[in-house]
Amino acid sequence: MTQHAPPRFAAPLGVGIVMITLIYLGTLLLGTATMVVIGGSAVIAYFVWLATAWQRPIDPDLVTVPYLVLIAMELLHMAEEQLTDFPGSLAKIFTIPHTFSLMTHAVLLMGCVNAAALAAVVGIRSKAPLVRQISGFVMWFYVIGPGMVNAVAHVTFPFVAHSWYFSGLITVIFPTAAGVITLLRLLESDRKAQGSAPAGNVPPRA
């Protein structure tokens, strides 16, 4: 039985709809200040992904190890946030809804986000182009968000709070360092994929 390729723009449309929906819901649950960081990272990742992993598959051999280290370092960083009440610290300098609590931080940010990040490790190895594409977006989001933009936010927060310390500041260097390495590997993977033909991610036009 012949398998039909998914529509060419199925992944960008699907990811875009889900991303906008989650940004809206996240703003209600976590607050605007939180979603500026998370949602902003997602938007940047979306356009980087369109130029890279949507069109060309990620090489798992190049990216998997540093990416898994990044997830491990981010979990250590989030453990510091959990121990030092990141939502409570954020509430002192920004208006955030009461729904952003330590429980929300643990379940949504530590749990769900990192679960999706781990699933992407399996997804980039899939034979299905759509699964590879979506997994590529998740990977790019994780590298740009927890790996890069999060560092800028945590360096900025102490100045806004007029304090030498802000929840998560000590360990943010760990995912940042791993994020830079993973970013370089993703770019290397894409350069190699550009040099090989045909592109393996985007389904052919009908």
N, C-alpha and C positions, 0 to 999 in steps of 0.2 A: 504493500500500500504506500503510495507516494506521499511524502511529508511536504507540506507547503511552507515556504519561508514566511516568517511574520512580515507584516507591512513594514516598509522602509522606516517610517517615522513612529512606529509603535512605541519603542523605548523612550524617545524624547517626549512624546505626548504623555505617556503613562507616568514617567518620572516627574515631569513638570506638574501634572495634576496632583500627584501624591505630595510633592514637595510644597506646593502652595497650600494644600489642605493642612499639612502638618505644621507649617509656619503659622497659619491662622489659629489652629488649635493650641499650638505651643505658646502663642502670645496670650491666649486666654488663661492657660494653666500656669505658665512660667513667667509671664510678664514681658513687656516690650524690651527692656534692657537685656534680658537673657536671650531673646530671640534675635536681637541685632547681631549678636555674636554667632549663634547657631544658624539662624536663617541667612545671615550674610555669607557665612561659610558655604552654605548649601547653594546659594545663587552663584558664587564664584566657582564652586566645584562643577556646577551644571554646565557652565560655558567652557571650562577647561575640558570637561568630559566630552562635550560635543566635538571638540577639536582633536581628541585623542582616543580614549577607550571606547567611545561609541563607534568609531570607524575602524579601529584596529585593536585586536585582542591584546590583553596584558600578558606578558611572559611570566608565568608563575614561578619559574626557577630564579628569576631575577628579583622578584618583589616579595615573595612569601615570607622569607626569614625576617627582613627588616620590618615588614608590616606587622608580623606577629609580635615582634619586640615592641613596636609602637603601641599596640593594644595593651601589652603587659605594663608598659610605663604609664600609659594613660590610666589604667586601673589603680596603680600606686598613687598617682596624682589625685584621682577621685577619692581614694581612701582618706587622704589628708583632708580633702574638702568635706567628706562625711564626718570625720572626727572633729573638725573645727567649725562645723555648721555653716557651710557655704551659703545656703539660702538665707540664714539669719544675718550673715555679714552683708550680703547683697541688699537685704531689706533696709539696712542702715543708710545706704547711699542712693538707692533707687526705690521707686514705688513698684512693688511686685505683689501679685495676688497671694492670698493666704494659702492657695492650693500648691504653691511652690514651697514644699517642706522637705525635711530630710528624707521622708518616705518617698516623695516624688523624685527626689534626686537619686535615691537608691534604685527605685524601680524603673523609671523612665530613662534617666541618663546613664547610670552605671549598668543597669540591666539590659534594657531594650536596645539602646544604641550599640553597646558592645556586642550583644548577640548578633545584631545585623552585620556588624563589622567582621565578626568571625565567620558568619555564613558566606560573606563575600569571598573568603579564601577558597571555599569549595566552589562557589559560583564561577570564578574566573577559569576554572578547569572544565566547565560544562561544555558539552558538544552543541548545546543549543545557543545560537547567537544572542537571542533575547536575554537569556539568563546571564551570559557573559557581559553583555552591555550593562544591564542593571547592576550587576556586581561591580563592574568597573566604576559606575557612578558612586556607589557606596564607598569604595576604596578611596576614590579621589576626595569625597567629602570628609572622610575620616582623616586623611593626611592634611588637608587644608584647614579643617576645623580644629579638632583636638591637637593636631600636630603643629599648626602654625598660628592661626588667628587667636586661639586660646592663650598663647603666650603673650601676644600684644595686649589682650584684655587684662590678664593677670598682672602685667607690669603697670598698666594704667590704673587699676583699681586702688592701690595704696595712695596714689596722689589724689584721687577723688575723695577717698576716705580720710585724708590727712593723717595717715598712719604708716609706720614702717612695715607693718605686716598686714596681709589680707589672706583670707582663707584660700589655700592652694598655692600660695606664692613659692614656697620652698621647693616643692617637687615638680613645678611646671617645666623646669629645665629638662627633665627626663623625657617626656613625650615630645618636647620640642626638638631635642637632639635626634631622637629616633625618627621624627617626622621629616626632618631635613634629609636624612639618609634615604628614607623611603621615597621622598619626592624625587631625589636624584635617580633612584632606581626606576621609578615610573617613567621619567623622561628618557632614560636610557632605553627602556623597553619600547617606548613609542618610536624612538629614532630607529631602532632595529626593525620594528614592524613596518615603518615607512619604506625601508630599503628592500623589503620582501614583498612579492606580489603573488596572488592578489590579496587585497585587504580582507581579513577574515571575520569581521564583525558585522558590517552593514550588509543586510540582505540585498541582492540585486533588484533592480527595478523590474516591476512586473511587465 
